[in-house]
Amino acid sequence: MADEIDVNTIAAMARDAEWLSADACAFILGLTTRGGKINRRAFLERVAVRSSFPRPMAIGSKKLWNREAVVAWADDEARISRAS
């Protein structure tokens, strides 16, 4: 990734922002590579495409997800997983 953002920046974005980038969503959801880097690709290819995942807001070519909706979705998924 030519424009790689450091983990501290993404953590701050995920904590303070109302709208999240794909990197910030991956951070919040705990998606990392084996090397410990944020796994944006896993988020986009495995999570963001789910019909149950909140739809993004598109601004030009950028997609942003509502932080509150992403956290609520993650909580719901955790509840469903525990109930299984």
C-alpha positions in Angstrom: 0.0 0.0 0.0 1.7 3.2 -1.1 -0.3 5.4 1.3 0.0 3.3 4.4 -1.3 5.0 7.5 0.3 4.0 10.9 -1.8 2.1 13.5 -1.8 5.0 15.9 -3.5 7.2 13.3 -6.1 4.6 12.5 -6.8 4.0 16.2 -7.4 7.7 16.7 -9.7 7.8 13.6 -11.6 4.8 14.8 -12.1 6.2 18.3 -13.0 9.8 17.4 -14.6 9.8 14.0 -18.3 9.5 13.2 -17.4 8.1 9.7 -14.8 5.4 9.3 -12.5 4.5 6.4 -12.0 0.8 5.5 -8.8 0.8 7.5 -10.5 2.2 10.6 -13.3 -0.4 10.2 -10.7 -3.2 9.9 -9.0 -1.9 13.1 -12.3 -1.7 15.1 -13.2 -5.3 14.0 -9.7 -6.6 14.8 -8.8 -7.7 11.3 -5.0 -7.9 11.1 -2.5 -9.7 9.0 -0.1 -12.3 10.4 2.5 -9.6 10.7 0.1 -7.5 12.8 -0.8 -4.9 10.2 -4.4 -3.8 9.7 -6.0 -6.0 7.0 -8.0 -3.6 4.9 -8.4 -6.2 2.1 -10.0 -8.8 4.5 -12.5 -6.1 5.6 -13.4 -5.2 2.1 -13.6 -8.7 0.7 -15.1 -10.6 3.6 -17.0 -8.2 5.9 -18.1 -5.1 3.9 -19.7 -7.3 1.3 -22.1 -9.0 3.8 -25.7 -8.1 3.3 -26.0 -7.6 7.1 -23.1 -5.1 7.2 -24.0 -1.4 7.2 -23.9 0.3 3.8 -21.3 2.9 3.3 -21.7 6.5 2.3 -19.9 7.3 -0.9 -18.1 10.5 -1.3 -16.6 10.5 -4.7 -14.6 7.3 -5.0 -14.2 7.1 -1.2 -16.5 4.9 0.9 -17.1 5.7 4.6 -19.0 3.7 7.2 -20.9 5.1 10.2 -19.0 4.3 13.3 -22.1 3.7 15.5 -23.6 1.3 12.9 -20.3 -0.7 12.6 -20.0 -1.1 16.3 -23.6 -2.1 16.6 -23.2 -4.7 13.8 -20.1 -6.1 15.6 -22.0 -6.4 18.9 -24.8 -8.2 17.1 -22.4 -10.6 15.4 -20.8 -11.3 18.8 -24.2 -12.0 20.4 -25.2 -14.3 17.5 -21.8 -16.1 17.7 -22.2 -16.7 21.5 -25.7 -18.0 21.1 -24.6 -20.6 18.6 
